[in-house]
Amino acid sequence: MPPAPNDRPTLRYALDEAQKVLAEGAHPEHARRDTETLLLHALRKNAPDANLAWLIAHDNAPKMPNVGPEFRALVQRRLAGEPIQYITGEAEFYGLPFHANRDVLIPRPETEHLVEKAIALAQRLRLTWAPSPRIVDVGTGSGAIAVALAHALPFAAITATDISAAALAVAKANAARNGFADRIRFFEGDLLGPVVGEHFDIVVSNPPYVPESDRATLDVEVRDYEPAQALFAGEDGLAVYRRLIPAAFRALGVGGFVALEIGYGQQEAVQALLADEGFSGIEFTEDLQKIPRVVVARRP
């Protein structure tokens, strides 16, 4: 399809040409979706009208003035491997909108399993002996888990910690964006160190768990763009669990729960760490790929 007259190609032409470029990249199956997202971003067509229906309705319209160079630059960033969420600054998690940048991990769908388990635990506690369960999200990153819990559990008291001041700034912005700035306490520091002496009913965390030995096998968009501090945890990926699990046991009240996301092949090792610390009722939940992804255990 040739360009439209006066060197102002239509939106469809721009999409088709960009799709051809991204189809040469690492994830050609996402080329069309990525080009649509990037064009909408270049056109400043943000929610609620940033959707496929808008593009379909306007695909024969000429591009807005000066959008071509910016759009091409965005496409080149994606072709180089930069995650679409970092390019647009937007991510979605548990049906909620989040800011995203290279200071934080991009929220992933599999982490929603962890949120769902924490919600179920909080609802269980509310019906028994904790009408306002105290929950701490350790290593909150973008704040995705803490914000999702605040959204789903209006009766819970939510605390979040992170060692990175830059990540906490993103988390606080996301809490404010979703209307929960006054519902979540944020503290900077290592694991549960910032709240030592406090007691909680649930400790929830998606900690770093990728082995250093796996670094070379990761997709470029993960290895070269997402923060290493939030990804890697020693040669076997268990370094953070070895410190977090004992700290969680001390921070929990009797009958409290720890809920953790885990990596591939880590089930037996994490189970042993929990059992050795004195946790009981250890249960694992699989993700959609049938991989054990979440572990829950109780402090007797």
Secondary structure as UniProt FT lines:
FT   HELIX           5..7
FT   HELIX           11..22
FT   TURN            23..24
FT   HELIX           28..30
FT   HELIX           31..42
FT   TURN            43..44
FT   TURN            47..48
FT   HELIX           52..58
FT   TURN            59..60
FT   TURN            65..66
FT   HELIX           67..79
FT   TURN            80..81
FT   HELIX           84..88
FT   STRAND          90..93
FT   TURN            94..95
FT   STRAND          96..99
FT   TURN            102..103
FT   TURN            109..110
FT   HELIX           111..126
FT   TURN            127..129
FT   STRAND          134..138
FT   TURN            141..142
FT   HELIX           144..152
FT   TURN            154..155
FT   STRAND          157..162
FT   HELIX           165..177
FT   TURN            178..179
FT   TURN            181..183
FT   STRAND          184..188
FT   TURN            191..192
FT   HELIX           193..195
FT   TURN            196..197
FT   STRAND          200..205
FT   HELIX           212..217
FT   HELIX           220..223
FT   TURN            224..225
FT   HELIX           228..230
FT   TURN            234..236
FT   HELIX           239..251
FT   STRAND          252..261
FT   TURN            264..265
FT   HELIX           267..277
FT   STRAND          280..286
FT   TURN            288..289
FT   STRAND          292..298
//
